[in-house]
Amino acid sequence: MNCLDFRRGVFANPLQLDAAAREHALACAACAEFLERQRELDTKLYDAIRIPVTDGLADRILVAHNLRRRGRQWLWALAATVVLGAGIAGLAPTLYGHALGREAIAHVQEEPQSFSIVARHASDLLPAALAAQRVKVAAAIGEVTYAQICPMKDFKARHLVVATEHGPVTMLLMPEDHGWRRRSVTAAHGMIAITIPVAKGSIAIVAANEAQALAVERSLVLS
């Protein structure tokens, strides 16, 4: 695959790449950066359309177009239902992703000891845990210094702290999460969470800044 074909595929859907595209992203730094920018833009576009509707807007629109008649009330109700349904369907994946990101950040803050406890773990712990969710490690991420099974709101997560070259990063592996989510970047309480839907469940990467989280995300290959 060449760069042009790769970027066409990214424009079509930056969140679902075939095997050839994933291999190209690993081999081409410029295209890997392009992919990341498009994924960030995709997230920002979905955030931008979450505009609250002011009270009485529907009535003002109908009056402006002289449609406020009893005989057309059923038509307005039908149109409103269709628009509302389409809006919810489009926004739901992003909203769910941000909700999980906020929950992941809160969970990390509730376990400050996860950064002070340094224990030795098998070198294959992280690759094996990711493989269970059908995720591969394209590049070494770092040594796992903390590993626990923790309860989340609706399921359990494998809570790992990885000592990366850029500092400690938390990874919450959630194979039981079957929520309808979209990749999201969430900022809260001075931390960043990148939530990623994978073949089996979800993964949340929580770090002190976006550069740390992105470095870990780039090391993962989603199947």
GIGICOR-V149364 format. One record per run of one state. SS is the DSSP state (hx for helix, st for strand, lp for the rest). FROM is the first residue (numbers start at 0). LEN is the number of residues. If there is no record, write none. Layout:
# GIGICOR-V149364
ss:SS from:FROM len:LEN
ss:SS from:FROM len:LEN
This chain:
# GIGICOR-V149364
ss:lp from:0 len:2
ss:hx from:2 len:10
ss:lp from:12 len:6
ss:hx from:18 len:9
ss:lp from:27 len:1
ss:hx from:28 len:20
ss:lp from:48 len:8
ss:hx from:56 len:8
ss:lp from:64 len:5
ss:hx from:69 len:41
ss:lp from:110 len:2
ss:hx from:112 len:4
ss:lp from:116 len:8
ss:hx from:124 len:7
ss:lp from:131 len:3
ss:st from:134 len:3
ss:lp from:137 len:5
ss:st from:142 len:9
ss:lp from:151 len:4
ss:st from:155 len:9
ss:lp from:164 len:2
ss:st from:166 len:8
ss:lp from:174 len:9
ss:st from:183 len:5
ss:lp from:188 len:2
ss:st from:190 len:7
ss:lp from:197 len:4
ss:st from:201 len:6
ss:lp from:207 len:2
ss:hx from:209 len:9
ss:lp from:218 len:1
ss:st from:219 len:3
ss:lp from:222 len:1
